Amino acid sequence: MKSSSFRGRCFGVIACMSVATVTAFAAGPYGNRDNLDKSDTAEGQYPMPYHYPKVEEVTAVLQRVHAHLEHAMTTGIIDSKTREKITDLKTPVATAVASRGEEDGFPQIAYATGVTYSGMLHAAEVTGDPRYKNFVAERLKFLAEAIPYFRAQSEKFGVPQNSYRALFATDSLDDSGSMAASLIKARLVGAGPDLLPSIEHWASYVRYKQFRIADGMLARQRPQPESLWADDAYMSIPALTQMGRLTGDRGWYDEAAKQTLLFAKHLFNAEKGLYMHGRNMNQPLNPEFYWGRANGWVILAQCELLDYLPEDHPDRPKILELYRAHVKALAQLQSGAGLWRQLLDKEDSFIESSCTAMFVYGIAHGVNRGWISPVAYGSVAQAGWLALEKQVNEKGQLENSCVGTTFASDAVYYYNRPVSAHHGHAYGPVLMAGAEIIRLLQNNGKLFDVKLQFRTYHYVPKKS
């Protein structure tokens, strides 16, 4: 946004407004810095910043997150008894474990780790800053060196306590899908060593070995014999999609599209436009809890598939329709503080930052890709980011992010989950959201013009 022309065309409108009848400010410590009339009594006072972001401000947030993760997501192998570092990678020790990083919240192989790698690579692509790509390359270099060590340990002492059990004894989508997707992305951009054997192992598990219900939908056997989890959209669909890119085999795209539609068939409430967290197939009258991060996993998965699903794929229109319906519902449920809630449709549940990051990315990405209208959703993403960046503290930690959460059958559980900055779920989505907001800002003047009129922001499409 060019400040001179922006202010000229925006505040001329504001100056003409009558404010004589306005007698009080709304609650909140933030005014709008873009309003040059500091005596404007009709300007709101917001609980989070309400202005047009600057690229350098978004970049600074991403850099803080990166700096935090550099020391929080450590590599290395230690002896679990002596706590001493193990440097001899030729002789396996029974008590050797991989470092899990700060507060044990950043394991080397985990679905959250895969999301973080994907977020770093997205930030690298958008900003051009090599630090993000190097972050992934350095950790994958260590992974390549450590895999033979832990494989030898598992063969000599058994798998159950092995730090890389998710690779040697894969038995869930959590073990496999997110990591596979991130390793493929890294391979395609030359970040780190080639880990193709691990990619193929995990991708094969997702497509051919994970438990399914009768219609072919990927499912779990917990907490009930046949349980469906919305989380598994991200734990499967991106890996299937990325394998389509990697191999050129359209069958991978077909399976990704099929799973997307099955998730919607079983978990999407069309009236609400939201995904229930889970469904137990042995009970037809499931209570429906619309957990924020579960809906976030879905929208991330849909975006990744729509990015690469061939334009002529027969399922593409249906998937795009589902994505748009979901975005419409999410936009309406954004809180007055700019964030979304732990239970999306419950105004008394706490505001939650990890799902907010996912929704900011999903909405901004759709605007940038032309899947949804900037008129309806540009300012939603903008406000969401401004609220989200206030959750990133000076150390680069994301606050108010819900810890790992299972699929539960009562609302009390969801309402009372702890929050923590010391776990990996939220950091990849924050990097993705910030990078996509930078793209949104760069598209101002290309795809649309952002105008401040009547103290709010309007995204006006460019005439073709």
N, C-alpha and C positions, 0 to 999 in steps of 0.2 A: 504494500500500500504506500503510495507516494504521499507524504504527509502534507505538502503544500496544497495539491489539488484536492486531496481528501478533505482537509479541513475547510477549504474554500467552498466546496459544494455541499458539505454536510452542515456546517454551523450556520450558514446563511439560513437554512431551514429552521434550525433550532432557535435562532434569534427572533424569528417571526412568531414563535409560539407564545401564547399568553400564559403566564404563570401566576396570575393574581390570586387565583383561588386556592393555590397550593400553600399549605400552612405547616407541613411537617415532613421530615425526612423518613425514609424507610430505615429499618434497623441495619446496622453493619458498619464496619470501619473503613470500607473502601468506596471512594468515589470513582468517577471515570476520568482518567487522566486525559482522554482525548477531547473532553469538553473544556474548551479554553475559558469558558465563562464560569469562574469559580463562585460567582454569586447566584448561579442558577438554582433557585429553590425547587425546581421541578426535577433536578437530577437525583437519581437514586443513590442510596448508600447501601452497599452490597456486603454480604458475608465473605465474599471472595473477590479478587480483582475482576473488574468488568471493563475491559478495554480491548483494543486491537493488539495482539502480541507482536513482538519483533523476533525475527529469525535468530538474532544473537542471544536473546533471552531464552528461547527454547533450546538453542545449542548449549548454553551454559548449564541448563538442567541436565541434559544428556551427558555432558562431560562430568558433572558431579556423580551421576549414577555410575558411569564407567569407572571413575576413580575409586568409588566405594567398592565396586565389584572386583577391582584389581587386587585388593587385599582381602576381601571377604571370600572370594571363590579361589581358594588356594589349591595348588597341586602338591603332590608329595605322598610318600608312604611312610607310615610310622608303626612302631611296635605298640600294640594296644596295652601292653603291660608296663613297659618302661617309659612310654611316650617319647622315645628317642627316634630320630629320623633314620630310615633305612635307605641306604644308597647302593647297596649291593643287590642288583636286580637279577643276578644269576642263581642265587640260592634262596628258594622260597622259605619263609618263616611262618609257622602256623599262626602266630599272633599278629601278623602284619595286616594292616588295614589302610585303606586310602583315606587321605585327609578329607573331612567333610566341611572344611571352611569355618567361617565365623559362626559361633554358637551351634555348630553341627548342622547348620541350615542350608548348606550348599554342597550336596554330594556331587561326585564327579560324573556319575551316571544316574540320571533321574529325568522324569518328564519335565520338571521345572527347569533343569539344566538345559535341556533341548530348546525350550522356549527362549531362555536367555541367549543361547547361541544364535537363534533365529533373529532375535531382537538386535543383537550386535551387528549381524550381517546386514539387516535392513538399515540400521543407522549408518553403517559404512557406505552403503549404496547411495543414500540420500545426501549425506553430508560430504562424502569424499574424504573423510578423515580416516587415515589408515589405522588409527589406534583401535578402532572397533573390530576390524578384520584381524588385526594382530592378536587381539584378546582371544579370539576363537582359535587362530592358528597355533598359538603357544600352548593352549590347553589340549588341543587335539594332538599336538606333537607328544605331549606327556602321555596322553591316552594310548597312543600307538606304542610307546615304550613300556607302559604298565600292563597292557593286555597280556603279553606273554608271561609276565611275572605272575599275575593273578590266575592265569590259566594253569600254570605249573603248580601253584599253591592249591588250586581246587582239585587237581588230579592227585596230589600227594596227600592232602589232608581232608578233602571233602568240600562240597559246594555250600552248605547251608549258611555259614558265616562269612562267605567270601564277599568282599566289597563290590566285585563286578558280577555278582550272581545274576543280575538282570541281563547280562550278555551270555553267560554260560548256561544258565538254567531259566531261560525266559518263560514266564507263565502268565503274562498279563499284557494288556495294551499299555498300561503305565510303564512297563519295562521297556517298551519297544518303539511305539509310534513317533513320539515327539523327538526322541534321539535320532531315529532313522531320518526323519525329515530334515533336521538341522545338519546332519552329516552330509546329506545329498546336496543341500544348498552350499555348504562349505566346499565340497568337491567341485561343484560347478563353477565356483569363483576362485578356485585354487587357494583356499585358506587351509593351510596345514597339510599333513600327509594324506595319502589316499587310504581311506578306511573302508574300501568297497566290501571286503568280506563281512564286516560288521553290519554295513548297510543292508546287504543281501540277506543276512541272517534275520535281522529285525523285520525287514519288510516282508519276508516270507512268512514270518510268524503272524503278522497282522493279516495278511491276505489268506493264508491257508490253514492256520493252526488255532487261532483264537476261537473260543466257544461262541456258538451262534444259536439263536432260536429258530423255529421252524421256517420262517420266511427269509432267513439268511441274514438278519440283523446281528451285528456284533453285540455280544452280551457278556455279563459276568455271572458267576455262580455264587455271588454274595451280594447282599445279605441273605437272599433267597436263592433257590435252585436256578431260577431264571430271572435275573434282574437287569434292567436296562438303565444306563447312566448317560445323561447328556454330556458329561465330561469326555466320554469316549469318542465324541465327534472329533475333538482335537487330537485324541490319542490314536486316531486311525486315518482320517481323511487326508490330512496333509502328507503323511507318509505315502499313501496310495497315489496322491497327486504328483508328488515329487518323483516317484518311481516312473510315472508316465513321462515326465520330462527327461529323466535320466536314460530310460530305455527306448523311448519312442513307441512303446507298446501301448496301443489304445485301450487294451483290456484293463490296465491300471486305472485309467480315467473312468471307464465304465463302472468299475467296482466302487470308486470314490463317489460317483454320482448316485449309484444305487444306495450306498450307505447314507448319504445325505437325505435322500427321500424317505428311507426307512426311519431315520431318527425323527423326521417330521411326522411321519405316520403315527408313531407310537408316543411321542413326547411333546409335540407342538399343540398348544391350545389355540386354535385359530381365532376364537372370540377374543382372547386376551392378547394374542400375538406374541406369546412367550412360551418357552420350553420349561416343562416341569423338570426338576432335578433328576428324578428317576421313577421307574415303574416296576413293580413286582408282578410278574405274569401269573402268579398263583393267586392273585387277589384283584378282581376286576374293578373294585371300588377304591382305587388308590387316592389318598389325599394328594393334592398337587401343591408342591412348594416350589416357588419360582426363585431359586437361589441365583444371586447375581453372577457369581463366577461361572456357574454351569452355563448360563446364557452367554457369558463371555467366550467360553470355549467353543460354543456353537458358531458364534459370529466370526471368530478367527478362522475356524475351519472352512466356513462358507466363502470367506474372502480368498483364502488360499486356493480353493478349488476354482472359483470364478476367474481368478487370475490366469489360470492355465487350461481350463476346460475348453476344448475346441469350440469355436463359435457355432459350428454346425452340429454340435452334439445334441441329440434329441431331448435330453433332460435339462439342457441349459435354461430354457425359458421357465421351467417349473422351479428350478433352484433359485433363479434370479427373483422370481415372484415371492418365494419364501423369505429370501434375504430382505426384500423391501418391506414385507409385512412385519418382520421382526424389528427392523430399524424404526418403522413408524411407531410401534408400541414402545420401544425403548426411549425414543425422543420424548414421548408424552410422560414418561415416568422419571425423567431427570429431576432431581430435587432442586429446591430453591437455592441450595448451596453449590449447585453445579455438578455434584457427584451423584452416583446412583447408590441404591441401598442394598444391604445384605439380602433381604427378601424384597424383591423389586416392587411388589404391589402392596407392601406393608409400610405405611408412613412412620410407624413407631419403631421400625428396625433401624439399626445403625447405618450410617453412611460408610461405604466401603471402597477402598481405593483400587484394588486389583481389577474388579469388574469395571470400574470407571475407566481404567486404562484400556481395557479391551474394547469397550464401547466407543471411546474416543477414536481409537485406531479404526475400528470397523466402520464407523460413520464417516470419518475424514477420508478413509481409503475409498469408500463408495462414491463420495463426491469427486474425488480426484480422478477416479476411473470412469466417471460418467454413468454409474449405475443408478444413482439417486440424484435428486435435484439439489443444487446448492441453495436454491431459494428456501427450501424446507429445512435443510439440515446443516448448512454451512455454519451458522451461528451456534447450533447445538454442539457441534464438535469444538468450536472455538471456546465456548463457555466451559465445556467439560475439561479442556486442557488447562485453562486458567485455574480451575478448581484443583485439578490433579497436581499441577506443579507446586501448589502450596502444601501438598502432602509430602513432597520431597524435601527433607531437611538439609541443613548445611553440610552434613556428612555424606549426602547422596543416598540416604536410606529412605525407603518409602514407608510412611506411617499409615496406620489404620487399614492394614491389609489382613484379611482373614487368613488364619492358618489352615493347614490341610483339613479338609472337611469331607466326611463320608456321606453317602446317601442315607438320610434318616427318615423316619416316619412320624416325627412330631415337630411342631414349630418351635418348641422351647429350645431344642438342640441348636437350631439355626440362629435364633435370637441371641444366644449366649456363647457363641464361639469366640475364642480369644482373637486378638489381633497382634501382629508382631512385625517388626522390620527385619527380623533375623530368619527369614526363610525365602526361598527362591521363586515362589509362584508369581510374584508381581513384577519382577525386574525386567524380564523380557517384554511383557506388554507395555511397560512405561517407555522403553526404548523404541518400540514400534510406534506407539502413539505420538511421541515427540517427533520422530522422523516424518510421520505422515502429516503432522501439523505443519512442519516446515514446508512440505510439498504444497499443502493447502495455501500457505502464505505466498509461495512462489507462483501459484496459479492465479493469484489476484492480478487482474489486468490481462490475463490470457484466456482463462475459461469463464471468468466472471469479474465483475467489479464490486468491491465491498464499499458500501456507503453507510455512513452514520447519519441516520435521520430519526428525529424524534427520540433521541437518546438511546437508540438501539441499532443493531447492525443488520443490514440487508445485503444479501448476496444476489446480485443482479446478473443474470447470464449475458454473455457477450452475444451479439447478434451474428448469426452465421452468414 
